Amino acid sequence: MSRARIVASPAAWLIWGAVAFFLISLAGVITSVVVNSFGLRWFDTWLPQGWTTRWYSTAWTEFGLFDVLVVTLEVAVLVVAVSVLVGVPASYVLARRSFPGRRLVYLLFLLPILMPPITYGIPLATVLYKYGFAGHLAGVVLANLVPSIPFVILTMTPFIEQIDPTVERAARMCGARTHQIFARILAPLLIPGILAASILVLVRTVGMFELTFLTAGPDSQTLVVALYYSMSAAGIRAQQSVDAMAVLYTTSMLVLLVIALRFVNPTQLVARVKEEPD
Amino acid sequence: MTRVALRHRLAERGVDRHLWLLLPGLACVLALFVYPFAYGIGLSFQPAEGGVFGAYRAFFADAYQRDTITTTLGLSLPAAILNVAASVPIAYRMRGRFRGKRLLTTVLVVPITLGTVLTAEGLLNYLGPAGWFNRALLSIGLIDEPVRLTNNYWGVFFSLVITGFPFAFLLILSYLSGIDPTLERAAATLGAGGWQRFRRITLPLLAPGLATTFCLTFVLAFSVFPSAVLVGDPAGSTRVISIAAYHAAYEVYDYSLGSAIAVVMGVVELAVVAVVLGLRSLLYTGSTGGKG
């Protein structure tokens, strides 16, 4: 590394300068929100004139944050549970088997990830409204399943490929049936992969704005959507309490992500995900 | 007897009872993705007035609606290009092992957790007329009056960079770590300098990865919706196509027009992706063919 730096010194300086500039701006963006959420009054100065934690309690009561958090948790847990239950067997077949039409099935599972959520979200929400799902928790969960199931399949495939097929064959030789192989052999071996996929789906679902926004009713808003509404209706609410809510949101996302990073290496995971479109 | 034979023949081609495991996933995708999509396409051909192509004609005849395509492309293409172009040298420099790499990677992942609203709030606070950025530039004496960077094109552009850059960077870093380092060492042995090694060895091998990264970053940027409303100028310079689709479907309740705009959006996005992937296949075969 040091040798390379001596060879290309100006370029290296430029690159590290750009990284530093990006990180400083990023820190500025985040800190300004955090500072504002604790600030008393902040107009034309470097820092607010006083400090308070009042905005957090205001945000908690005014936005009914407890209910919003409960809804967010319910949606996230349901989406994770269903997409893991549905996605893991499918990814097992896709990883292990070759059968006619396999490429087509793969493409079908990839499309929801490749399309912008708004593109399929609008027709999906229309259909969900037609059948009376939208506006309730069920509609939000169903809509969020669309990108989550393919995501579980893509995340699980490398984990399944790592398991030696001879283990399964040995179990079959000893007389185990398919459901027994799943319950006794594969499930224990796949626990790390299932955990990784669950946490990533959890992060994605909590952060998914478009689909939830299109299908949520007044009592089925998740945190992101509530945040968006509170900010786009600016002027009614104090900006600081919106900031306080945003800080709460980011903190919870950050905790989830740090947990996720303990299980998966981001560069490897993304590499797996992106290889598929080929 | 024939039933057994048929089952046997199918099993030889890979069709057996295990494929039932695929069914729940397939059913979900068909019911929640394919059917609504087909329904939406059908809906877009059944407008209240104007015949089969009425909704599309309404969209393309109205300049205010039609221009959303160029607005969206004008935002998402430069943002995606910048994200990819900036990631390459940075990832190239960081592909080896060094102290604090994991920390730096984690810090670069943080923006993914920010969410559009915090990014929007942060950009409004930080880049706003009384924000720290303008304040710093003013106190250095670089500018005389605050630069307007929010509630216009630049606000949305910066939010796309903040959310898109870490994503592009992680992808490219993983592509670069996938390239065998001995290839570059072999080139160095043959006397290639740093730039030559990058230009002749790494870049051709990276090109397909760059195309894929560009596509995924572009999809992210193309579907920009919340930040275009919050930090942009949603009625004017950043009225992107997703705003138009949402407006048509949920504020005017013209589901036909809304679906038509969603279809146009998907077609435009897939066209760009197809062009890039097409160029990628040209690039890739070209460089491998050149070796022989």
Interface residues (C-beta under 8 A of the other chain):
Chain A: M1 A4 V7 A8 A11 A12 I15 W16 A18 V19 F22 L23 S25 L26 G28 V29 I30 S32 V33 N36 F43 D44 W46 L85 V86 G87 P89 A90 Y92 V93 L94 R97 S98 F99 P100 V105 L108 F109 L111 P112 L114 M115 P116 P117 I118 T119 Y120 I122 P123 L124 A125 T126 V127 L128 L142 A143 L145 V146 I149 P150 I153 T178 V203 G207 F209 E210 F213 L214 V224 L227 Y228 M231 S232 Q239 V242 D243 A246 V247 Y249 T250 M253 L254 L256 L257 L261 P266 T267 Q268 V270 A271 K274 P277 D278
Chain B: R13 G14 V15 R17 H18 L19 L21 L22 P24 G25 L26 C28 V29 L30 L32 F33 V34 Y35 P36 F37 Y39 G40 I41 L43 A86 P89 I90 R93 G96 R97 F98 T105 T106 V107 V109 V110 P111 I112 T113 L114 G115 T116 V117 L118 T119 A120 E121 G122 L123 N125 Y126 A130 G131 W132 F133 R135 I162 F165 F167 L170 L171 L173 S174 Y175 S177 G178 G194 G209 T212 T213 C215 L216 V219 F222 S223 F225 P226 V229 L230 S242 A245 Y246 A249 Y250 Y255 G258 S259 A262 V263 M265 G266 E269 V273
